[in-house]
Amino acid sequence: MRELILLRHAHAESPTAGSNDVERPLSPDGAAASEAAGRWLVEHGLVPDVALCSPAQRTRDTLEAVLRVVGYVDQRIEPEIYEATPGQLIELADRYRDVSRVMIVGHNPGLEQLVALMESGQSSDYRGMPPAGIAVLKMPAGAALEPGVARLSQFWWP
């Protein structure tokens, strides 16, 4: 089996006048939730082989906090994750078809819609994904990522 771990960034600071959305850092609560996410991943034996991360500060902060707990993993900043559609996320993850466990650190609504699309085949079936929430999708090894190919094996939020 192959696993795709989807991690929504943790709670970020509110935007300030003149600030850019991409530059918003995590709040203190978000930092704590990110560390809790890392502990949950370790406790469940779900340390990723590679982590693909949006360039937004809040996603990078989330990943950093998780990695402080899980240890080093191969990590790559992927600009297309920011504001990605489920289809774009599938395309990105499919480039890592030969990797057993891929984690994407990104944003809603793309992540929650991706969970629905991969499991039920319809992105409109999404049910929400809170900040620092984790969805673990399992699919056959080597299978192309496509609608309905995965099953949601675990879901966690702080």
Summary of the structure (lengths in Angstrom):
residues: 158
radius of gyration: 14.4
end to end distance: 26.4
largest distance: 47.0
contacts: 552
relative contact order: 0.24
helix: 37%
strand: 22%
